Amino acid sequence: MQMRNFLIISLTLVLSFSCKKNDNNEKLTCGVKNPLEELEWLKELVQKADNDTTGHYMGTIYLEKVGDEDAFFVEMAMGSGAIMGGWYDCYGNLFHPDEEIPKRDSIIYKNTPF
């Protein structure tokens, strides 16, 4: 019986050190690791902003929680000098939060000098 317990403990230790670490604490946004590259609508917006020479896509993108859901606030300058801003869900749909409007603290993209 002691030999059996020793083998079980030894096998458990070997397996625990040989397995890859499963990092379940990895933070996902909208189910992806990098929303700026993996969410197609957001990727296209960032590409336009990076390549823009008109100033229409100069601004900031924030990642926040609205309720329990991930949401993006996009604030981009328009050619007329106006600022366009709005909340977008993970699929790129514009919405207005039903509850108190969240703070915009978590910048994930910015192409402005200020």
N, C-alpha and C positions, 0 to 999 in steps of 0.2 A: 504494500500500500504506500509506503514512504517513497519507493522508487517511482511509482505512478504519479504521485503528487509532484515529485521533483521534475519529472518529464513534462508534466502539464505546465508547471511554472516556467521551466526553461523554454518550452515552445512558445508560450505566451510572450515572454521577454523577447525572443528572437523575432517573432512576428511584429511586435509593437515597434521595434527599432528598424525593421526592414520595410515597413509600409510607408508610403508617402503621407505626409501630414495633410489631413483634410482640413483646410482652413474655412470653417463655416462662418467665421466672424468677418470674412471678407465683405466689405461694404459694396453693395450693388445699387446702382441708380437705374430705375426703370428696368431692372433685370439684367443690366449689362455692367461691365467693369468700367468702360470709358464711354460715356454718353456722347462726347464730342466727336468720337470716331465711329461709334456703333449705332447711333440713332440716325438714320438716313436724313431726316429733315433737318436735324441740328448740324450734322456734318456738312450739308449743302449750304446752310446759312453761314457757318464759319468759313467755308471755302470762299463764298462770295465776299465776306468781310475781309478776309486775308488778301484777296485779289482786287478789291475795290479801289478805284482811283477817283471816284466822284464824291466820296464822303457820305454816301447814302447808307453805308453799312459800318459806320464808325460808332462803336458803343461797347456795351457790356452785357454779358449773359450771367445771370445768377441762378444757382440751384438752391431751392428751398423746399420745405415741406408745407403743403397746404392740407390741413387735416393730417391724415396718415399717408398721403400720396406725395410722390416726388413731383415737383413742378419747376418750371423754368420761367424766369422773368427776363424778357428780352427788351433791352433799351438801346435803340439804334437811332442815330441822327438821320434826319431826312434832308434832302438838298435845300429845302426852303428854310432851314434853320429850326424847324419843329423837331420835337423828340417823339419817336414812336415807342411805346412801351406796352407790354401786355404779358399776361400769364399764359403759359402753354403747358399742356399735359405731356405725357411721355410720347404721344403719337403726333404731336405738333398741332393739336387742336387748341385754338384760342378759347379761354374761358375767364370768367370773373369769379373770384373766390366768394363763396356764400358767407363765410365767416369773416372775422377780422383780417384785414389784409396783412399778410406776413411781412416781416422785415426783410430787407434785401441785404444780407450779410455775406453770403457765400459766393464769391465771384469764381466762375469757372472759365470765363473767357473775357478778355478785354483787349481792345486794340486802340485805345485812346491814350494820349500822352499824359492825361491828368487823372 
